[in-house]
Amino acid sequence: MKNVKSFALALVIAAGAFFPALNASSPAKKPEVSQIQSYLSKVNFADYVKTDMKVNITFLVNTQNEIIVVSTSHPELDGLVKSTLNYKRLNMGELEYNVLYTLPVTIKL
């Protein structure tokens, strides 16, 4: 029983030492995210929303490097986001084809 407690304590200490190091080196923004941000920055969201809001955009990238928006967390913006992003080409870097991704987007007016 003493060995189990010692092992658990060592595991907690090792995890505590590992996770802060992981957070300290936050990865750079993926190049695909910058491209999507560029597409969305061309939309005047003030015509569609009245306040700042957060929207989750679920999408995938097909084998032709095109964005396919599956859904958004705000149905009133669904059509706008789809018409803005669908079939726009991405320069692929780190994303995989035909995998669903969720991108949190903050709209600031």
Protein Blocks (a to p, Z undefined) as FASTA:
>chain_A
ZZmmmmmmmmmmmmmmmmmmmmmmccdddfklmmmmmmmmmpcfklmpmbdcdddddddd
dfkopacdfbdcblklmmmmmmmmgopacddfkbcehiacdddddddZZ
